[in-house]
């Protein structure tokens, strides 16, 4: 009888441990379990709380008991926070802490969608039987839905993302309004992420993946430098700027003027910017700290853009800024003389598609006037 119970316990433990399996691997990956590290091999059985990290130029695919599929790109990390699938209980919670990923929900996502969650660096994704594609880093998530519908939630808000749409979630920000993604792009990505092609086609993507990683690293360093600069106690240079900008302060009667206006001329790779569509620009200045920030909303013939920016103000009232929510590039402008009633600028942005690396180039002029 004791032997029977012992064997039963062993079998139960084995069943509990086998919640999923690595079904495809290109390159190298490591498994972290119970404080130990080991190399991942195809056929590896997974347990709850396992953590997997892929190496450079590597891809990996896991299929769980309920047929949920998760694919990882290079330098990505997956944590199985919770997983239970039986006749009575069904729940799955995964964390993708960095890198590129694709998730195809299985039976749990269909039978118990409220109990299926994918957590990224800056958001939590709820599903309704769907396919999720995205890339996450400490500062920014880009999340798309190629099938079904998802809800992307951060501490600051939430947004519904339907099939063929994507959202951007910056650190400590609400998810951006969902935008349409070209369906051809999504189909191409689906093909590239096809589990059956992970071992035969991954090598053709290595160059693009490397470029994406280099770009992400550069972006991280720029963002980190900006934050460190903000948090630093005022330097002599900043104090000097305060004094040099005092004439603007005196004229305006405020250290924090706000300007409102529109894009007056411009185009993107998709055509001219709609001057009579959604077209609103807000620029806020802190003349004491010699900094500025703002937001630009406008439309081209294909999509709507919502760009947040931050920058510095120089002694002569000129200013430079860069995007802080997923666009490369920035712009420059000047708080004009004659009462400093205007703050005009030129913008030059590049929006690179996360999946195809194709660029949408945005060039425009904006004019704003002082908000009384």
N, C-alpha and C positions, 0 to 999 in steps of 0.2 A: 504493500500500500504506500509506504514511504517513497519507494522508488518511482511509483506511478505519479505521486504528487510532485516529486522532484522533476521528472520529465515534463509534466504539464507546465510547471513554472518556466522551464527552459524554453518550451515551445511558445508560451505566451509572451515571454520576453523577446524572442526572435520576431514574432509577428508584430509586436509593438514597435520594435526598432526599425523594421522595414517599412518606412512610410513613403519611400521614393527611391529612385535609382538614377544614377548618372548614365544616360543613354548615348551621349555623344560628347567627345572631347577633342578639341584641336589645340595643341600646345600643352601648357602646363597649368595646374591649379593645385591649391592646398586646401585640406580639410582641417578645421580646428574643432576638436571634440574633447570634452572633459579635461581641458588644460593641455592637451597634446596636439601635435601637428603632424600630419602625414600627407603624402602626395596622393592626389586624386587619380584614379584609374577608371576607365569605362567599366560599368557594371557595379560601381560602388553603391552600397545600400546606405540610405540616409536615416538619421534619427532626429527627433525633435530637439531643437536648440543647436543643431549643427551650424557651422559657419563655413562658407566656401569663398575663397578668393582666387580669381583668375590672374595669370601673369600677363606680361606684355605679349601682344600678338597671339592671344589665346581666346578660344570660345568654348562654351560649355552648355550642355542642355540637361535638365532634370525633368523626369516625368514622375509625378506623385500617384498614389494609389487611386485617387478619384479622377485620374487622367488630366490633372492640371499640369501644364507645361511651362517651365521657366527657362529662358535662354539668357545667357550672360555674354557680354562682349569682353574685351580685354580690360585688365585692371579694374574689374568689377567685384562687388562683394554681395553675397546673399546670406541672410540669416533666417533659419526656420524658427520663428518665435513660438508658434503654436501650430499643431496639426493633429487632428483627430477625425477619423472617417470610419464610422461603423453604422449599424442599423439605427442606433439611438442618437448618436452625437455626430455632428458634422461641423468642423470649423477649421479655418486655415488663416494664419497671419504670417506674412513674410516681410522682412525688411531688406530693401535694396539700399545700402548705405553709400554706394558710389558706383559710377560707371553706367554702361549701356545695358538695357534689359528689355525683354519681351515676355509677356505673360499671357498665356491662353487659359482661361478658367475652365476647370473640369466640372464634375458633378456638384461639388460643393458650391461653386459659384452659381449654378442653376437651381439647386434644391434649397440652399440656405445662403442666398446672396448677402444677407446682413452679417454673416459670420465669415465672409471672405474679405480680407484686407491686405493691401500692399502698401507698406510704409516706406517712403523715400526720405531723403535728408530734410526736406522742407514741407512735406505734405503726407496725407494718408488718402489712399485711393479706394473707394468703394465701388463695387461692380454690380452689373445686372446681366451676367453671362456675356462675356466679351473678350476682346483682345486689346491689351495695353502695350504700348511701345513708348520707351522714354529713355532719358539720360538724366542722371542726378549727380550733383556735386554739393559741397557744403554750402555754397552760396546761391545755387540756382538749379531748379528742376525744369525740364521740358517734357511734358507728358501728353501723349496722343492716344486716341481711341480709333482703331481701324475697324472694329466690329462692335455692335451693341452700344452701350452707354456707360459712362463712369461718372462718379462724383469725386471731385478733387477738393480736399478740405485741408486748410491750414489753421493756425491759431487765430488768424485775422479774418477768415471768411471761407467761402466755398463757391464752387462753380460746377455746373453740369457740362460735361463734354460729350457730345454726341458722336456717332460714327462719322469719321472724316474730319474731325476737329482736333485741335491741340490747345493747351494752355501753358503759360509760363508761371512758375512760382519762385519768386526771389525770397531770400532768407528774411524771416519775420515780416512777410508781406502777404496780403490776400492773393489768391490765384487770379491771374489776368483773365479778362473775358475770353471765352473760347473763340478761336478763329478757324476758319476753314483751311484745310490742307489739300493740296492737289491730290486727287485720288490716284493718279498715275504714280505719284511719289510713294503713296502708301502701298500700292500694289508692288512696286519695285522693292520696297523695304520688306514686305511680307515674303517675297521670293528670296531675298537675301537672308532672311531669318528662318526660312523653312527648315524645320528639324532634319529633314532628309538630306539637306545640302550642307549641313554644318561642317562635315568633314571633307567635302570635296570642293566647296566653293569659298571657304573662309579665307584662303590665301590671297584671293583676288581683292579682298577688302583691306588687307593689311596696311597698304599705303594710306588709304583714307582714314583708317582708325588711328594710325600714327599722327597724321596731320591734326585730327580732332583732339588727340591727347595733348599735343604741343600747344595748340591754341587754347585749350582749357587751362593748361598750366600757366601760360602767359596771362590769361584773364584772371586767374586766381591771385597771381602776384600783384597785378595792378589793383585789384579790389582790396587785397590785404594792405597794400601801401596806403591806399586812400583812407581806410579805416584807422590805421595807426596814426596817420596824419591828423585825423579829426580828434582822436583821443589824447593827443600830445598837448601838454601845457603850452600856452602861448610863447613863441620864440621872439627874439628881438626883431626878426624880419616881419612877423605878423603885427607886432606892436607898431612898427614903422608904417606898415600898410594902413593901420587904423588912422594914424595921423594924416597920411597922404590923402585918404578918402574923406577926411572930415569936411572938406568943402561941399562934397555931394550930400553928406548928411545934413549940413546946415541948410542947403537949398531945399532939400526934400522934407526936412523936419522929422526924419525918421531914420533909424539904423536898418530897418527891415522893409524896404519898399517892395511892393508886389506889382508886376506888370501883366497885363492880359492882352491877347491879340490872336492873330491867325497866320497860317501859311499863306503868303501872297503870290508865290511862284515856286514851281518845283515839279519833279517827276520821279518815278521809280522805274524799275526794269519792266513794270507792267503797263506803264503809260503815265499820263499827266496826273498830278494830284488834283482831286476834286475841290475846287475853291468854294463851291456852294454846297458841299456835303458836310460830314462831320469834320470840323476844322476849328480847333481851339488850342491855344497855347497859353500856359501860365508859367511865369518865371518869378521866383522869389529870391531876394538878395539879403544877406546878412553883411552889411558893410563893416560892422565892427570886427567880424572874423574874416572878412574878405573872402566869403564863400557864396555860392549860389546853388539853387536846385530848381527843378521844374518838370513840367509834363507837357507832351505834345501829342495831340490826337488828330488824326487826319486819315483820309481814304484815298486809295488809288482805284483803278477800274476793277481790281480783283479782291482786295482785302482792306481791312481797317488796321491802322497802326496805333499803338499806344506806347510811347517811349518816355521813360523817366530818365532824367539826367542830373548829374551833380558836377560842380566845377569850382573854379577860383576866379576871383576878381582882382585885376591888377591895379596899380596905383592910378593909372590914367582912366579908369572906368571900363577898360576892355575886359572881357571875360572869355574863358575857355571851358568847355564841358565835355563829358563823355557819358554814354549810356550806362545805366546800372541795371538794366533788365533784359539782357539778351541780344542787344544789337551791338555790333562793332562800330567803332568810330565815334564821332561827336560833332563839335562845331565851335564857332567862335563868334563873338559879337561885341557890342559896345553900348554902354549907357550914354546916350547922346547928350551933347551940351544943350544950351538953350532951355535951362530949367530942368534938365534931366527927365523930361517927360516921356522919352522913348527909350526902349532897349531892343535894338534890332540885331539880327544874327543870321548867319548862314549855317546850314547843317549838311553833314556828309556822312551818311550811315551805310553800313553793309549788313544786311540781314542774311545770314548763311543758314540754309536749311539743315536742320540737325541730321537728317538721314541721307540726303544726296550730296550735301556740301555745295549745292548750287547757290549762287549769290543773287540777292535782290538789292540793287544799288539805289540809294535814296539821296537825292540832292534837292535842296530847297532853300528859299529865303523866308524869314518870318519877321513880322513887324508887331511890336507890342507897345502899348501906352500905359502910363502909370495909373494904377487903380487908386482912385481918390478915397 
